[in-house]
Amino acid sequence: MKPALNSHLKLLRKLGQRKYREKEQLFMIEGERAVEQVLENGIIEVESVFVEEGKAISYPLLANSFSLLKDMLNELSDTESPQGILAICKMPKPISIEGLCNVESGVIVATNAIQDPGNLGTIIRTASWFGCNAMLFGKGTVDAFNPKVVRSTAGATGVLPYLGGDLNEILEQLEGNDWDVLLLDGNPGSQPINKIPKSKKTVLVVGNEANGIDTSLINPKRKRVLIPSNEGIKTVESLNAAVATSIALWSVNN
Amino acid sequence: MKPALNSHLKLLRKLGQRKYREKEQLFMIEGERAVEQVLENGIIEVESVFVEEGKAISYPLLANSFSLLKDMLNELSDTESPQGILAICKMPKPISIEGLCNVESGVIVATNAIQDPGNLGTIIRTASWFGCNAMLFGKGTVDAFNPKVVRSTAGATGVLPYLGGDLNEILEQLEGNDWDVLLLDGNPGSQPINKIPKSKKTVLVVGNEANGIDTSLINPKRKRVLIPSNEGIKTVESLNAAVATSIALWSVNN
């Protein structure tokens, strides 16, 4: 394995920032199992792999693999306990809204303004598990190719088609093509998610962790739904955003 | 507000460690909303509150409140963006197993060896939301009063009765009193959780994030259950442990 070049290091450092990820259309995946998955799955194109000098990896690597000093890998790593391997991957292309309009049935998950990387990654992971049609990332949502998000997806990055942009615009287009929009909203007036009639084409919209659904998204044709609590005395304010989304996805799928 | 004493600082520093939390039977809660909740709920006894010097708090504090320099609070804080307030709280007492044996119906969540503090906190939060009867913390589970766990419960720490110890011993005693044990286990041979008959008294056992349910817990009278995936091609390995637990709790409750 050849040692990494200075140009590699420069690129890897840049990929910590969203603007460079978008400019280069590249992102990083870290960790032994995560890199193995991405090489196995073949969904994401891997450009190059960087391994800690002297570290044995149990699976075959790319021809385009380079060794890196431990200190350097630790510096580039986004985690507290780096695992000595990372890969530069090509960002998959977003899909077009038209492709989603013609789908016959399914579920789409839209994030209004999820800001915690762990929550977004977990939502992507669950949506992939349930075979959703797509992820829509509304403005204000943390970058789906942020290293912490990628780590929290546990290998599900790139599994689902995705699209980013103005959520109201996208939702209106989908609604014009018979998609029903559910707004996950714990506020009074929302209906328990298991009490609403099932729909063939459901877009589930998840709001911000602290502020919930943006009021600009609320309108009479969109149903507001919640995960009902069984708690007797009201001491727990809410569910975690990724948990609420996951239960809602289970409910609309079953 | 009087300034904090050196003895306070010494205690606060110690409470970062499990052995001191257990010895003193005290733990820390951090953040403006979290401290407010604990003062409001009255479930947890608050011993003293520490506020950043000069910081205005929008709710009434205890008589036993002290000011602390910002640097000192930041040092004591477990978070990357400290909110300038923390409280020392009394650890609630664990319950006895006998109290759970005589319950007529309900759901108990047992953690086999959950190690991620965020996952444990989220599981406690969801179990509280669904009004479970108790939490059982098996050996190998991260301390429920660890600051990261407490933060992830988002105010649900202390809401549910709890008990720690050898999980097999506790489960056997519960099984002798008509509790049915479900093992959440994604391995082959497990049944989809929505296909099993409902039980009046359910203990849901959650395994370790990487290794799943400990084999010593598996026996023929305990049903192994999973959250079925709808994914066509198998690219996603698993759900997040807190998400899987939450969906399972929703399923046994609905």
Interface residues (C-beta under 8 A of the other chain):
Chain A: Q37 N41 I43 G118 T122 R125 T126 S128 W129 F130 G131 S152 A154 G155 A156 V159 N194 I227 S229 N230 E231 G232 T235 V236 E237 S238 L239 N240 A242 V243 S246 I247 W250 S251 N253 N254
Chain B: Q37 N41 I43 G118 T122 R125 T126 S128 W129 F130 G131 S152 A154 G155 A156 V159 N194 I227 S229 N230 E231 G232 T235 V236 E237 S238 L239 N240 A242 V243 S246 I247 W250 S251 N253 N254
